[in-house]
């Protein structure tokens, strides 16, 4: 089968031919219908060899959708032909955290060498994908897999972050979304669907701010000098009750603090490598900073339910597997507006 692999540290991903996997006991083989392109992949491919936590080559793609092609021995609950998406942050499955569905916070996965598909295990940018357990599949029915596959990360990650901030997002509150690309444009829609908050979007791209307005942002500002003061002024000087930083560099972290209200939630989601310095009198009193990771199995099912209800609209660009390296080039250059989706069998 054809697959897109990261094969050598510092090199671009390559299209290769590798053997198709076969499902063992408890495993499910998917024929991949769609795979999402994410900044996390670029973060992995930017790591020096000494920081890379898994061996190469690696088949990319941690956002996966497909139809069940074959079942390993003992698998029940799905049938050949079922349409599903893959829950990515695999855990041990046995600890209390995993039992509650929060495999994204499994304390044993790293020690046991359990890694998400596309982020250590073979991923979805291939014609077939092997999934380790039925608990990592969520049915999507007749949802378009191109629209559904970004929900496994670009939808699940902001949903998890927004849910954490719900107690602060009461009528009259303000939520700020920094970075309105793949995750950010879905965060705006989730905030509009789940909260009464006024939503302010920030980005360095005019095109992405236009997308932010189309999907529901009440206001959209260019991320430039003085934007934090502009946001604070728009709140009557109080600041925002929740700030979601989907960029994650030092500058956006500093802006997040500068525009946060007292007792606000600041969530550092982006993989830009930045940090937020927290100390008494250095941030608004009561302000909390969290670094949420992905989301739970239950939350993915909830995101899919929201999509089925029609409240989420994913802006996508599609590419063949042959053109997947181009999609990564465009993403790295900031030229993807929304989410790029690869069609491995298209």
Buried (B, 14 or more C-beta within 10 A) or exposed (E): BBBBBBEEBEEEBBBBEBEBBEBEEBBBBBBBBBBBBBBBBEBBBBEEEEEBEEEEBBBBBBBBBBBBBBBBEEBEEBEEEBBBBBBBBBBBBEBEBBEEBBBBBBEBBEEEEBBBBBBBBBBBBBBBBBBBEBBBBBBBEEBBBBBBBBBBBBBBBBBBBBBBBBEBBEEEBBBBBBBBBBBBBBBBBBBBBBBEBBBBBBBBBEEBBBBBBEBBBBBBBEBEEEBBEBBBEBBEEBBBBBBBBBBBBEEBBBBBBBBBBEEBBBBBBBBBEBEBEEEEEEBBEEBBBEBBEBBBBEBBBBBBEBBBEEBBBBBBBBBBBEBBBEBBEBBBEEEBBBBBBBBBBE
